[in-house]
Amino acid sequence: MSLIIADLRETVMIDGTTGDTDMADILEKIHRGVIIKYVHLRNADLAGTAINDKWKAFIKQQNVKNFDKIIWVK
């Protein structure tokens, strides 16, 4: 998967889920306003991708390609 020059600043990332969570559970949490953050980006190429810097530690754990070329924004 390549996300080169993608802009992920407003991306919804989902947290607080388990392997058994389905999309209905996720949508229900979103509609309730539960703050959730989760995304699988393992091996994604993020060169030139703009991402809010609050996700830096989380993204680093994902072992993405070109982590050093991500554009971190406030």
Backbone as CSV, one residue per row, in Angstrom:
resi,resn,N_x,N_y,N_z,CA_x,CA_y,CA_z,C_x,C_y,C_z
1,MET,0.849,-1.166,0.000,0.000,0.000,0.000,0.895,1.229,0.000
2,SER,0.623,2.162,-0.873,1.381,3.399,-0.919,0.476,4.568,-0.563
3,LEU,0.923,5.355,0.389,0.212,6.570,0.774,1.096,7.790,0.532
4,ILE,1.994,7.668,-0.437,2.900,8.766,-0.748,2.086,10.008,-1.081
5,ILE,2.446,11.108,-0.487,1.842,12.441,-0.567,0.368,12.467,-0.134
6,ALA,-0.068,11.478,0.613,-1.427,11.496,1.164,-1.500,12.498,2.302
7,ASP,-2.695,12.970,2.601,-2.907,13.882,3.720,-3.839,13.185,4.700
8,LEU,-3.292,12.756,5.848,-4.065,12.003,6.834,-4.404,12.821,8.068
9,ARG,-4.332,14.156,7.961,-4.544,14.991,9.141,-5.927,14.843,9.757
10,GLU,-6.959,14.576,9.002,-8.314,14.457,9.546,-8.818,13.009,9.533
11,THR,-7.917,12.069,9.409,-8.286,10.656,9.360,-8.854,10.188,10.695
12,VAL,-9.901,9.383,10.641,-10.449,8.776,11.858,-9.653,7.514,12.134
13,MET,-9.005,7.478,13.290,-8.262,6.300,13.682,-8.967,5.684,14.881
14,ILE,-9.086,4.384,14.894,-9.949,3.704,15.850,-9.144,2.987,16.927
15,ASP,-9.535,3.183,18.180,-8.882,2.559,19.326,-9.969,1.979,20.216
16,GLY,-9.568,1.160,21.153,-10.552,0.586,22.075,-11.348,-0.527,21.435
17,THR,-10.755,-1.174,20.448,-11.439,-2.276,19.786,-10.641,-3.555,20.007
18,THR,-11.291,-4.659,19.764,-10.617,-5.951,19.853,-10.663,-6.604,18.483
19,GLY,-10.032,-7.733,18.345,-10.048,-8.459,17.080,-11.439,-8.887,16.660
20,ASP,-12.359,-8.931,17.620,-13.729,-9.347,17.312,-14.638,-8.175,16.954
21,THR,-14.126,-6.950,17.020,-14.944,-5.784,16.739,-15.296,-5.740,15.265
22,ASP,-16.564,-5.454,14.986,-16.952,-5.307,13.587,-17.276,-3.842,13.298
23,MET,-17.557,-3.524,12.052,-17.780,-2.143,11.649,-18.975,-1.536,12.371
24,ALA,-19.984,-2.305,12.681,-21.143,-1.778,13.403,-20.729,-1.262,14.781
25,ASP,-19.855,-2.013,15.465,-19.356,-1.578,16.773,-18.571,-0.273,16.646
26,ILE,-17.738,-0.199,15.629,-16.927,0.997,15.409,-17.812,2.200,15.120
27,LEU,-18.780,2.050,14.220,-19.684,3.154,13.884,-20.493,3.606,15.092
28,GLU,-20.896,2.659,15.915,-21.649,3.008,17.126,-20.793,3.873,18.047
29,LYS,-19.521,3.526,18.202,-18.621,4.328,19.033,-18.428,5.724,18.441
30,ILE,-18.285,5.790,17.138,-18.128,7.091,16.482,-19.355,7.955,16.721
31,HIS,-20.540,7.404,16.539,-21.788,8.156,16.719,-22.005,8.595,18.167
32,ARG,-21.483,7.820,19.119,-21.578,8.206,20.535,-20.553,9.262,20.895
33,GLY,-19.612,9.522,20.004,-18.583,10.520,20.271,-17.425,9.986,21.085
34,VAL,-17.293,8.668,21.146,-16.176,8.064,21.863,-14.899,8.385,21.088
35,ILE,-13.894,8.844,21.796,-12.622,9.137,21.136,-11.923,7.812,20.880
36,ILE,-11.743,7.523,19.625,-11.139,6.259,19.239,-10.020,6.517,18.236
37,LYS,-8.976,5.712,18.288,-7.848,5.890,17.375,-7.178,4.559,17.091
38,TYR,-7.246,4.129,15.866,-6.638,2.863,15.499,-6.577,2.751,13.984
39,VAL,-5.492,2.301,13.488,-5.351,2.050,12.055,-4.164,1.109,11.867
40,HIS,-4.265,0.214,10.923,-3.135,-0.649,10.572,-2.418,-0.008,9.397
41,LEU,-1.196,0.441,9.623,-0.398,1.048,8.557,0.896,0.277,8.328
42,ARG,1.000,-0.902,8.887,2.231,-1.663,8.759,2.631,-1.791,7.296
43,ASN,3.894,-1.462,7.034,4.487,-1.541,5.702,3.937,-0.530,4.700
44,ALA,3.073,0.381,5.119,2.603,1.428,4.209,3.750,2.399,3.950
45,ASP,3.842,2.900,2.728,4.859,3.879,2.369,4.278,5.265,2.624
46,LEU,4.800,5.957,3.632,4.252,7.253,4.033,5.145,8.426,3.637
47,ALA,6.031,8.233,2.678,6.909,9.320,2.232,6.079,10.512,1.775
48,GLY,6.319,11.672,2.373,5.625,12.894,1.985,4.206,13.015,2.497
49,THR,3.768,12.072,3.310,2.417,12.104,3.851,2.338,13.103,5.003
50,ALA,1.305,13.944,5.012,1.096,14.900,6.102,0.232,14.241,7.168
51,ILE,0.749,14.183,8.390,0.035,13.559,9.507,0.166,14.456,10.724
52,ASN,-0.901,14.606,11.474,-0.862,15.378,12.711,0.179,14.765,13.637
53,ASP,1.006,15.630,14.237,2.103,15.121,15.058,1.660,14.404,16.328
54,LYS,0.394,14.512,16.711,-0.074,13.774,17.889,-0.042,12.258,17.654
55,TRP,0.066,11.846,16.384,0.091,10.424,16.042,1.501,9.883,15.884
56,LYS,2.534,10.693,16.112,3.910,10.293,15.820,4.318,8.995,16.527
57,ALA,4.100,8.908,17.826,4.484,7.697,18.576,3.689,6.482,18.095
58,PHE,2.404,6.679,17.836,1.541,5.590,17.378,1.997,5.082,16.015
59,ILE,2.256,5.995,15.073,2.679,5.617,13.725,4.051,4.941,13.764
60,LYS,4.931,5.419,14.639,6.275,4.829,14.731,6.196,3.342,15.072
61,GLN,5.244,2.955,15.901,5.072,1.550,16.293,4.581,0.676,15.143
62,GLN,4.059,1.297,14.088,3.458,0.551,12.983,4.483,0.038,11.958
63,ASN,5.758,0.411,12.117,6.789,-0.035,11.178,6.469,0.335,9.731
64,VAL,6.134,1.596,9.522,5.824,2.068,8.175,7.115,2.323,7.405
65,LYS,7.005,2.353,6.098,8.142,2.687,5.255,8.281,4.205,5.199
66,ASN,9.516,4.689,5.160,9.823,6.114,5.033,9.271,6.963,6.175
67,PHE,9.317,6.416,7.392,8.869,7.169,8.571,9.589,8.513,8.659
68,ASP,10.861,8.522,8.296,11.660,9.744,8.374,11.271,10.785,7.320
69,LYS,10.414,10.414,6.376,9.988,11.341,5.323,8.542,11.810,5.508
70,ILE,7.943,11.481,6.654,6.586,11.951,6.959,6.645,13.441,7.283
71,ILE,5.635,14.185,6.850,5.528,15.604,7.168,4.632,15.710,8.403
72,TRP,5.240,16.047,9.548,4.493,16.139,10.808,3.949,17.565,10.972
73,VAL,2.641,17.673,11.149,1.995,18.978,11.277,1.270,19.093,12.606
74,LYS,1.081,20.303,13.078,0.360,20.568,14.319,-1.108,20.736,14.036
